[in-house]
């Protein structure tokens, strides 16, 4: 290989690297989109038609990877997976509280009249029920003031003396 050929090959490689770097995010997203979701995989049974569909999905994923995978797209792919997995872990960790909050809001809508709009009495009863039925710890104050908005604050505002002082 003479100097001109070497220089031409170096320029071609550098052009490829610049192109890869510029398209890294789009390439990484294309790679992710090519893979089937867990829901799709769970829904496929053992019929020949669905096995052919699955084979096509993986064949297509292989083609996309062959076309789009490079060092920059792989780095970007790792970043996408890492950031989305952090969000997934957070959602998973907060899931019991979200379900408990939805339960309390639904119950308040059904039983508001029975409690005459008294969120404190409702909170006293439902703190125990949320723990017993859903295994979630919540304070009366949080249930009343955060989960059931539009209620007067419990206790005194921060920095003010208690009543009678």
Backbone as JSON Lines, residues from 0, in Angstrom:
{"i":0,"aa":"X","n":[0.86,-1.17,0.0],"ca":[0.0,0.0,0.0],"c":[0.9,1.23,0.0]}
{"i":1,"aa":"X","n":[0.71,2.08,-1.01],"ca":[1.52,3.29,-1.08],"c":[0.88,4.4,-0.24]}
{"i":2,"aa":"X","n":[1.54,5.53,-0.16],"ca":[1.08,6.63,0.69],"c":[-0.28,7.16,0.26]}
{"i":3,"aa":"X","n":[-0.52,7.25,-1.04],"ca":[-1.81,7.76,-1.53],"c":[-2.95,6.81,-1.16]}
{"i":4,"aa":"X","n":[-2.71,5.52,-1.32],"ca":[-3.74,4.55,-0.95],"c":[-3.99,4.57,0.56]}
{"i":5,"aa":"X","n":[-2.91,4.68,1.33],"ca":[-3.06,4.74,2.78],"c":[-3.86,5.98,3.2]}
{"i":6,"aa":"X","n":[-3.55,7.11,2.59],"ca":[-4.26,8.35,2.92],"c":[-5.73,8.26,2.51]}
{"i":7,"aa":"X","n":[-6.02,7.67,1.38],"ca":[-7.4,7.51,0.93],"c":[-8.17,6.6,1.89]}
{"i":8,"aa":"X","n":[-7.54,5.5,2.32],"ca":[-8.18,4.58,3.26],"c":[-8.42,5.27,4.62]}
{"i":9,"aa":"X","n":[-7.47,6.05,5.07],"ca":[-7.61,6.79,6.33],"c":[-8.77,7.78,6.23]}
{"i":10,"aa":"X","n":[-8.86,8.49,5.12],"ca":[-9.98,9.44,4.92],"c":[-11.32,8.72,4.92]}
{"i":11,"aa":"X","n":[-11.38,7.55,4.28],"ca":[-12.63,6.79,4.24],"c":[-13.04,6.35,5.65]}
{"i":12,"aa":"X","n":[-12.09,5.89,6.43],"ca":[-12.38,5.44,7.79],"c":[-12.84,6.62,8.64]}
{"i":13,"aa":"X","n":[-12.16,7.75,8.52],"ca":[-12.56,8.94,9.29],"c":[-13.96,9.42,8.88]}
{"i":14,"aa":"X","n":[-14.26,9.36,7.59],"ca":[-15.61,9.74,7.13],"c":[-16.66,8.82,7.74]}
{"i":15,"aa":"X","n":[-16.36,7.52,7.77],"ca":[-17.29,6.57,8.4],"c":[-17.48,6.89,9.88]}
{"i":16,"aa":"X","n":[-16.39,7.17,10.58],"ca":[-16.48,7.49,12.01],"c":[-17.33,8.74,12.24]}
{"i":17,"aa":"X","n":[-17.14,9.78,11.45],"ca":[-17.93,11.0,11.6],"c":[-19.42,10.73,11.32]}
{"i":18,"aa":"X","n":[-19.66,9.92,10.28],"ca":[-21.05,9.56,9.95],"c":[-21.67,8.77,11.09]}
{"i":19,"aa":"X","n":[-20.96,7.81,11.63],"ca":[-21.46,7.0,12.73],"c":[-21.76,7.87,13.95]}
{"i":20,"aa":"X","n":[-20.83,8.77,14.25],"ca":[-21.01,9.63,15.41],"c":[-22.23,10.54,15.24]}
{"i":21,"aa":"X","n":[-22.42,11.07,14.05],"ca":[-23.55,11.96,13.79],"c":[-24.89,11.23,13.88]}
{"i":22,"aa":"X","n":[-24.92,9.95,13.53],"ca":[-26.16,9.19,13.51],"c":[-26.31,8.23,14.68]}
{"i":23,"aa":"X","n":[-25.48,8.36,15.7],"ca":[-25.44,7.38,16.79],"c":[-26.79,7.21,17.47]}
{"i":24,"aa":"X","n":[-27.46,8.3,17.84],"ca":[-28.73,8.2,18.56],"c":[-29.79,7.53,17.69]}
{"i":25,"aa":"X","n":[-29.9,7.96,16.44],"ca":[-30.9,7.38,15.54],"c":[-30.61,5.89,15.29]}
{"i":26,"aa":"X","n":[-29.34,5.55,15.14],"ca":[-28.99,4.15,14.93],"c":[-29.32,3.32,16.16]}
{"i":27,"aa":"X","n":[-29.03,3.84,17.35],"ca":[-29.33,3.12,18.59],"c":[-30.84,2.92,18.74]}
{"i":28,"aa":"X","n":[-31.61,3.94,18.43],"ca":[-33.07,3.81,18.52],"c":[-33.6,2.82,17.49]}
{"i":29,"aa":"X","n":[-33.0,2.78,16.32],"ca":[-33.41,1.8,15.3],"c":[-33.11,0.38,15.77]}
{"i":30,"aa":"X","n":[-31.97,0.19,16.42],"ca":[-31.63,-1.13,16.95],"c":[-32.64,-1.55,18.01]}
{"i":31,"aa":"X","n":[-32.95,-0.64,18.93],"ca":[-33.93,-0.96,19.98],"c":[-35.3,-1.27,19.39]}
{"i":32,"aa":"X","n":[-35.71,-0.51,18.4],"ca":[-37.03,-0.7,17.79],"c":[-37.13,-2.03,17.05]}
{"i":33,"aa":"X","n":[-36.01,-2.56,16.62],"ca":[-36.02,-3.81,15.86],"c":[-36.31,-5.02,16.74]}
{"i":34,"aa":"X","n":[-36.07,-4.89,18.03],"ca":[-36.28,-6.04,18.92],"c":[-37.72,-6.1,19.38]}
{"i":35,"aa":"X","n":[-38.24,-7.31,19.52],"ca":[-39.62,-7.45,20.0],"c":[-39.7,-7.13,21.5]}
{"i":36,"aa":"X","n":[-40.88,-6.71,21.93],"ca":[-41.08,-6.45,23.34],"c":[-41.38,-7.76,24.06]}
{"i":37,"aa":"X","n":[-41.25,-7.74,25.36],"ca":[-41.56,-8.93,26.16],"c":[-43.03,-9.31,25.99]}
{"i":38,"aa":"X","n":[-43.93,-8.3,25.93],"ca":[-45.35,-8.59,25.74],"c":[-45.59,-9.35,24.44]}
{"i":39,"aa":"X","n":[-44.9,-8.94,23.38],"ca":[-45.05,-9.63,22.1],"c":[-44.55,-11.06,22.21]}
{"i":40,"aa":"X","n":[-43.4,-11.24,22.84],"ca":[-42.85,-12.58,22.98],"c":[-43.76,-13.48,23.82]}
{"i":41,"aa":"X","n":[-44.36,-12.91,24.87],"ca":[-45.27,-13.68,25.71],"c":[-46.55,-14.07,24.98]}
{"i":42,"aa":"X","n":[-46.97,-13.25,24.0],"ca":[-48.23,-13.52,23.31],"c":[-48.09,-14.56,22.2]}
{"i":43,"aa":"X","n":[-46.88,-14.9,21.81],"ca":[-46.67,-15.85,20.71],"c":[-46.83,-17.27,21.24]}
{"i":44,"aa":"X","n":[-47.69,-18.02,20.58],"ca":[-47.85,-19.43,20.98],"c":[-46.99,-20.31,20.05]}
{"i":45,"aa":"X","n":[-47.21,-21.56,20.08],"ca":[-46.36,-22.49,19.33],"c":[-46.91,-22.83,17.95]}
{"i":46,"aa":"X","n":[-47.88,-22.07,17.44],"ca":[-48.4,-22.38,16.11],"c":[-47.33,-22.07,15.05]}
{"i":47,"aa":"X","n":[-47.34,-22.8,13.95],"ca":[-46.32,-22.57,12.91],"c":[-46.34,-21.13,12.38]}
{"i":48,"aa":"X","n":[-47.51,-20.55,12.22],"ca":[-47.59,-19.18,11.7],"c":[-46.88,-18.21,12.62]}
{"i":49,"aa":"X","n":[-47.14,-18.32,13.91],"ca":[-46.51,-17.38,14.85],"c":[-45.02,-17.66,15.0]}
{"i":50,"aa":"X","n":[-44.6,-18.89,14.85],"ca":[-43.16,-19.17,14.89],"c":[-42.47,-18.54,13.68]}
{"i":51,"aa":"X","n":[-43.13,-18.55,12.52],"ca":[-42.57,-17.89,11.34],"c":[-42.49,-16.38,11.57]}
{"i":52,"aa":"X","n":[-43.52,-15.82,12.2],"ca":[-43.5,-14.38,12.5],"c":[-42.34,-14.05,13.42]}
{"i":53,"aa":"X","n":[-42.12,-14.88,14.44],"ca":[-41.01,-14.65,15.36],"c":[-39.68,-14.77,14.64]}
{"i":54,"aa":"X","n":[-39.55,-15.75,13.77],"ca":[-38.31,-15.91,13.0],"c":[-38.06,-14.67,12.14]}
{"i":55,"aa":"X","n":[-39.13,-14.14,11.54],"ca":[-38.99,-12.93,10.71],"c":[-38.55,-11.75,11.58]}
{"i":56,"aa":"X","n":[-39.13,-11.61,12.76],"ca":[-38.77,-10.51,13.66],"c":[-37.28,-10.56,13.99]}
{"i":57,"aa":"X","n":[-36.79,-11.75,14.33],"ca":[-35.37,-11.87,14.67],"c":[-34.47,-11.7,13.46]}
{"i":58,"aa":"X","n":[-34.93,-12.15,12.29],"ca":[-34.15,-11.95,11.07],"c":[-34.03,-10.45,10.77]}
{"i":59,"aa":"X","n":[-35.14,-9.75,10.92],"ca":[-35.15,-8.3,10.69],"c":[-34.25,-7.59,11.72]}
{"i":60,"aa":"X","n":[-34.31,-8.01,12.97],"ca":[-33.46,-7.43,14.0],"c":[-31.98,-7.63,13.65]}
{"i":61,"aa":"X","n":[-31.66,-8.82,13.16],"ca":[-30.28,-9.11,12.77],"c":[-29.82,-8.18,11.64]}
{"i":62,"aa":"X","n":[-30.7,-7.95,10.66],"ca":[-30.35,-7.05,9.55],"c":[-30.13,-5.63,10.04]}
{"i":63,"aa":"X","n":[-30.98,-5.16,10.94],"ca":[-30.83,-3.8,11.46],"c":[-29.53,-3.67,12.24]}
{"i":64,"aa":"X","n":[-29.21,-4.67,13.04],"ca":[-27.96,-4.62,13.81],"c":[-26.76,-4.6,12.87]}
{"i":65,"aa":"X","n":[-26.8,-5.46,11.84],"ca":[-25.7,-5.49,10.88],"c":[-25.52,-4.12,10.21]}
{"i":66,"aa":"X","n":[-26.63,-3.46,9.92],"ca":[-26.59,-2.18,9.22],"c":[-26.26,-1.01,10.14]}
{"i":67,"aa":"X","n":[-26.76,-1.03,11.37],"ca":[-26.68,0.15,12.23],"c":[-25.65,0.08,13.35]}
{"i":68,"aa":"X","n":[-25.2,-1.11,13.7],"ca":[-24.32,-1.24,14.87],"c":[-22.91,-0.74,14.56]}
{"i":69,"aa":"X","n":[-22.43,0.15,15.4],"ca":[-21.06,0.63,15.36],"c":[-20.72,1.08,16.78]}
{"i":70,"aa":"X","n":[-19.5,1.48,16.99],"ca":[-19.08,1.79,18.36],"c":[-19.9,2.93,18.96]}
{"i":71,"aa":"X","n":[-20.24,3.93,18.17],"ca":[-21.0,5.07,18.7],"c":[-22.45,4.69,19.0]}
{"i":72,"aa":"X","n":[-23.07,3.91,18.1],"ca":[-24.46,3.53,18.34],"c":[-24.57,2.58,19.53]}
{"i":73,"aa":"X","n":[-23.56,1.73,19.74],"ca":[-23.58,0.82,20.89],"c":[-23.45,1.61,22.19]}
{"i":74,"aa":"X","n":[-22.56,2.61,22.22],"ca":[-22.44,3.46,23.41],"c":[-23.76,4.17,23.67]}
{"i":75,"aa":"X","n":[-24.38,4.69,22.64],"ca":[-25.67,5.37,22.79],"c":[-26.75,4.4,23.24]}
{"i":76,"aa":"X","n":[-26.72,3.2,22.71],"ca":[-27.67,2.16,23.1],"c":[-27.56,1.84,24.59]}
{"i":77,"aa":"X","n":[-26.34,1.73,25.08],"ca":[-26.13,1.48,26.5],"c":[-26.69,2.63,27.33]}
{"i":78,"aa":"X","n":[-26.48,3.86,26.89],"ca":[-27.01,5.02,27.62],"c":[-28.53,5.02,27.65]}
{"i":79,"aa":"X","n":[-29.16,4.68,26.53],"ca":[-30.63,4.62,26.48],"c":[-31.15,3.55,27.43]}
{"i":80,"aa":"X","n":[-30.56,2.38,27.38],"ca":[-31.01,1.28,28.23],"c":[-30.78,1.62,29.7]}
{"i":81,"aa":"X","n":[-29.63,2.19,30.0],"ca":[-29.34,2.53,31.4],"c":[-30.31,3.58,31.92]}
{"i":82,"aa":"X","n":[-30.6,4.61,31.14],"ca":[-31.52,5.66,31.62],"c":[-32.95,5.14,31.71]}
{"i":83,"aa":"X","n":[-33.37,4.31,30.76],"ca":[-34.73,3.79,30.82],"c":[-34.87,2.75,31.91]}
{"i":84,"aa":"X","n":[-33.79,2.0,32.19],"ca":[-33.9,1.02,33.26],"c":[-33.96,1.71,34.62]}
{"i":85,"aa":"X","n":[-33.3,2.86,34.77],"ca":[-33.41,3.62,36.02],"c":[-34.85,4.08,36.22]}
{"i":86,"aa":"X","n":[-35.47,4.55,35.15],"ca":[-36.87,4.97,35.24],"c":[-37.77,3.78,35.53]}
{"i":87,"aa":"X","n":[-37.46,2.64,34.93],"ca":[-38.26,1.44,35.17],"c":[-38.13,0.98,36.62]}
{"i":88,"aa":"X","n":[-36.89,1.03,37.16],"ca":[-36.7,0.64,38.56],"c":[-37.45,1.58,39.49]}
{"i":89,"aa":"X","n":[-37.42,2.88,39.19],"ca":[-38.13,3.85,40.03],"c":[-39.63,3.58,39.98]}
{"i":90,"aa":"X","n":[-40.15,3.34,38.79],"ca":[-41.59,3.05,38.66],"c":[-41.95,1.78,39.42]}
{"i":91,"aa":"X","n":[-41.1,0.78,39.32],"ca":[-41.34,-0.48,40.03],"c":[-41.31,-0.28,41.55]}
{"i":92,"aa":"X","n":[-40.35,0.52,42.0],"ca":[-40.22,0.77,43.43],"c":[-41.42,1.54,43.99]}
{"i":93,"aa":"X","n":[-41.98,2.46,43.2],"ca":[-43.08,3.29,43.66],"c":[-44.46,2.71,43.35]}
{"i":94,"aa":"X","n":[-44.5,1.59,42.67],"ca":[-45.76,0.99,42.26],"c":[-46.72,0.72,43.42]}
{"i":95,"aa":"X","n":[-46.28,0.15,44.55],"ca":[-47.23,-0.1,45.65],"c":[-47.87,1.19,46.17]}
{"i":96,"aa":"X","n":[-47.09,2.25,46.26],"ca":[-47.64,3.53,46.75],"c":[-48.61,4.13,45.74]}
{"i":97,"aa":"X","n":[-48.3,3.98,44.46],"ca":[-49.2,4.51,43.44],"c":[-50.55,3.79,43.5]}
{"i":98,"aa":"X","n":[-50.49,2.45,43.62],"ca":[-51.74,1.68,43.71],"c":[-52.51,2.03,44.97]}
{"i":99,"aa":"X","n":[-51.81,2.19,46.09],"ca":[-52.47,2.55,47.34],"c":[-53.12,3.92,47.22]}
{"i":100,"aa":"X","n":[-52.45,4.85,46.61],"ca":[-53.01,6.2,46.45],"c":[-54.26,6.16,45.56]}
{"i":101,"aa":"X","n":[-54.21,5.42,44.48],"ca":[-55.39,5.29,43.61],"c":[-56.55,4.65,44.38]}
{"i":102,"aa":"X","n":[-56.25,3.66,45.19],"ca":[-57.26,3.0,46.02],"c":[-57.9,4.01,46.98]}
{"i":103,"aa":"X","n":[-57.09,4.8,47.67],"ca":[-57.6,5.77,48.65],"c":[-58.45,6.83,47.95]}
{"i":104,"aa":"X","n":[-58.01,7.31,46.82],"ca":[-58.78,8.34,46.09],"c":[-60.13,7.78,45.65]}
{"i":105,"aa":"X","n":[-60.13,6.54,45.16],"ca":[-61.39,5.91,44.75],"c":[-62.32,5.71,45.95]}
{"i":106,"aa":"X","n":[-61.76,5.27,47.07],"ca":[-62.57,5.06,48.28],"c":[-63.11,6.38,48.81]}
{"i":107,"aa":"X","n":[-62.32,7.44,48.75],"ca":[-62.79,8.75,49.21],"c":[-63.96,9.21,48.33]}
{"i":108,"aa":"X","n":[-63.87,8.98,47.05],"ca":[-64.97,9.33,46.15],"c":[-66.24,8.58,46.49]}
{"i":109,"aa":"X","n":[-66.13,7.31,46.89],"ca":[-67.3,6.51,47.23],"c":[-67.87,6.83,48.62]}
{"i":110,"aa":"X","n":[-66.99,7.15,49.58],"ca":[-67.42,7.27,50.98],"c":[-67.36,8.69,51.54]}
{"i":111,"aa":"X","n":[-67.19,9.67,50.69],"ca":[-67.09,11.06,51.15],"c":[-68.32,11.5,51.95]}
{"i":112,"aa":"X","n":[-69.5,11.11,51.46],"ca":[-70.73,11.5,52.15],"c":[-70.84,10.85,53.53]}
{"i":113,"aa":"X","n":[-70.43,9.61,53.64],"ca":[-70.49,8.91,54.93],"c":[-69.6,9.57,55.97]}
{"i":114,"aa":"X","n":[-68.51,10.17,55.54],"ca":[-67.59,10.86,56.45],"c":[-67.9,12.35,56.54]}
{"i":115,"aa":"X","n":[-68.98,12.8,55.91],"ca":[-69.4,14.2,55.9],"c":[-68.25,15.12,55.47]}
{"i":116,"aa":"X","n":[-67.45,14.66,54.52],"ca":[-66.34,15.47,54.02],"c":[-65.19,15.59,55.0]}
{"i":117,"aa":"X","n":[-65.19,14.82,56.08],"ca":[-64.14,14.89,57.1],"c":[-62.97,13.99,56.69]}
{"i":118,"aa":"X","n":[-61.95,14.6,56.12],"ca":[-60.81,13.83,55.65],"c":[-59.98,13.28,56.8]}
{"i":119,"aa":"X","n":[-60.01,13.96,57.94],"ca":[-59.24,13.46,59.1],"c":[-59.78,12.13,59.58]}
{"i":120,"aa":"X","n":[-61.11,12.03,59.71],"ca":[-61.7,10.76,60.15],"c":[-61.47,9.67,59.1]}
{"i":121,"aa":"X","n":[-61.61,10.03,57.85],"ca":[-61.36,9.09,56.76],"c":[-59.9,8.6,56.81]}
{"i":122,"aa":"X","n":[-58.97,9.54,56.99],"ca":[-57.55,9.19,57.04],"c":[-57.25,8.26,58.21]}
{"i":123,"aa":"X","n":[-57.85,8.52,59.38],"ca":[-57.63,7.65,60.54],"c":[-58.02,6.21,60.22]}
{"i":124,"aa":"X","n":[-59.17,6.05,59.57],"ca":[-59.64,4.71,59.24],"c":[-58.8,4.06,58.12]}
{"i":125,"aa":"X","n":[-58.47,4.84,57.13],"ca":[-57.85,4.26,55.93],"c":[-56.35,4.05,56.04]}
{"i":126,"aa":"X","n":[-55.68,4.7,56.98],"ca":[-54.26,4.41,57.19],"c":[-54.11,2.95,57.58]}
{"i":127,"aa":"X","n":[-54.98,2.5,58.47],"ca":[-54.94,1.1,58.9],"c":[-55.33,0.16,57.76]}
{"i":128,"aa":"X","n":[-56.37,0.55,57.04],"ca":[-56.85,-0.31,55.96],"c":[-55.8,-0.44,54.85]}
{"i":129,"aa":"X","n":[-55.13,0.66,54.5],"ca":[-54.09,0.64,53.46],"c":[-52.96,-0.29,53.91]}
{"i":130,"aa":"X","n":[-52.59,-0.23,55.18],"ca":[-51.54,-1.12,55.68],"c":[-51.99,-2.58,55.64]}
{"i":131,"aa":"X","n":[-53.21,-2.84,56.14],"ca":[-53.69,-4.22,56.21],"c":[-53.93,-4.84,54.84]}
{"i":132,"aa":"X","n":[-54.5,-4.09,53.92],"ca":[-54.87,-4.65,52.62],"c":[-53.77,-4.56,51.58]}
{"i":133,"aa":"X","n":[-52.98,-3.48,51.63],"ca":[-52.0,-3.25,50.56],"c":[-50.55,-3.29,51.05]}
{"i":134,"aa":"X","n":[-50.35,-3.33,52.37],"ca":[-49.0,-3.4,52.91],"c":[-48.19,-2.14,52.7]}
{"i":135,"aa":"X","n":[-48.86,-0.99,52.58],"ca":[-48.17,0.28,52.35],"c":[-48.33,1.14,53.6]}
{"i":136,"aa":"X","n":[-47.22,1.7,54.06],"ca":[-47.25,2.59,55.22],"c":[-47.45,4.01,54.74]}
{"i":137,"aa":"X","n":[-48.44,4.68,55.3],"ca":[-48.7,6.08,55.0],"c":[-49.19,6.73,56.28]}
{"i":138,"aa":"X","n":[-48.83,7.98,56.49],"ca":[-49.3,8.69,57.69],"c":[-50.66,9.3,57.41]}
{"i":139,"aa":"X","n":[-51.36,9.6,58.49],"ca":[-52.66,10.26,58.33],"c":[-52.49,11.59,57.62]}
{"i":140,"aa":"X","n":[-51.46,12.33,58.0],"ca":[-51.24,13.65,57.41],"c":[-50.97,13.54,55.91]}
{"i":141,"aa":"X","n":[-50.13,12.58,55.51],"ca":[-49.84,12.41,54.09],"c":[-51.09,11.99,53.33]}
{"i":142,"aa":"X","n":[-51.84,11.07,53.9],"ca":[-53.06,10.61,53.24],"c":[-54.04,11.78,53.06]}
{"i":143,"aa":"X","n":[-54.2,12.55,54.12],"ca":[-55.17,13.64,54.11],"c":[-54.72,14.82,53.25]}
{"i":144,"aa":"X","n":[-53.46,15.22,53.35],"ca":[-53.01,16.46,52.71],"c":[-52.35,16.26,51.35]}
{"i":145,"aa":"X","n":[-51.77,15.1,51.12],"ca":[-51.07,14.89,49.85],"c":[-51.92,14.03,48.93]}
{"i":146,"aa":"X","n":[-52.37,12.89,49.44],"ca":[-53.15,12.0,48.59],"c":[-54.53,12.57,48.32]}
{"i":147,"aa":"X","n":[-55.14,13.2,49.31],"ca":[-56.45,13.84,49.14],"c":[-56.23,15.35,49.22]}
{"i":148,"aa":"X","n":[-55.99,15.95,48.1],"ca":[-55.68,17.39,48.08],"c":[-56.9,18.22,48.46]}
{"i":149,"aa":"X","n":[-56.7,19.54,48.47],"ca":[-57.76,20.51,48.77],"c":[-58.31,20.32,50.18]}
{"i":150,"aa":"X","n":[-57.43,20.24,51.14],"ca":[-57.83,20.08,52.53],"c":[-57.0,21.04,53.37]}
{"i":151,"aa":"X","n":[-57.52,21.51,54.49],"ca":[-56.71,22.38,55.34],"c":[-55.52,21.61,55.9]}
{"i":152,"aa":"X","n":[-54.44,22.3,56.17],"ca":[-53.24,21.66,56.7],"c":[-53.48,21.15,58.1]}
{"i":153,"aa":"X","n":[-52.82,20.07,58.44],"ca":[-52.88,19.54,59.8],"c":[-51.81,20.23,60.62]}
{"i":154,"aa":"X","n":[-52.13,20.54,61.84],"ca":[-51.14,21.16,62.72],"c":[-50.89,22.59,62.33]}
{"i":155,"aa":"X","n":[-49.8,23.13,62.82],"ca":[-49.47,24.53,62.6],"c":[-48.53,24.68,61.41]}
{"i":156,"aa":"X","n":[-48.55,25.84,60.76],"ca":[-47.57,26.08,59.71],"c":[-46.17,26.13,60.31]}
{"i":157,"aa":"X","n":[-45.18,25.8,59.52],"ca":[-43.8,25.76,59.99],"c":[-43.37,27.14,60.5]}
{"i":158,"aa":"X","n":[-42.68,27.16,61.64],"ca":[-42.15,28.4,62.18],"c":[-43.09,29.16,63.1]}
{"i":159,"aa":"X","n":[-44.34,28.77,63.21],"ca":[-45.3,29.44,64.09],"c":[-45.48,28.64,65.37]}
{"i":160,"aa":"X","n":[-45.74,29.35,66.48],"ca":[-45.97,28.61,67.74],"c":[-47.3,27.85,67.71]}
{"i":161,"aa":"X","n":[-47.37,26.82,68.52],"ca":[-48.6,26.04,68.62],"c":[-49.68,26.9,69.25]}
{"i":162,"aa":"X","n":[-50.95,26.52,69.02],"ca":[-52.08,27.28,69.56],"c":[-52.0,27.31,71.08]}
{"i":163,"aa":"X","n":[-52.31,28.48,71.68],"ca":[-52.33,28.62,73.13],"c":[-50.98,28.99,73.69]}
{"i":164,"aa":"X","n":[-49.97,29.17,72.88],"ca":[-48.66,29.55,73.4],"c":[-48.46,31.02,73.27]}
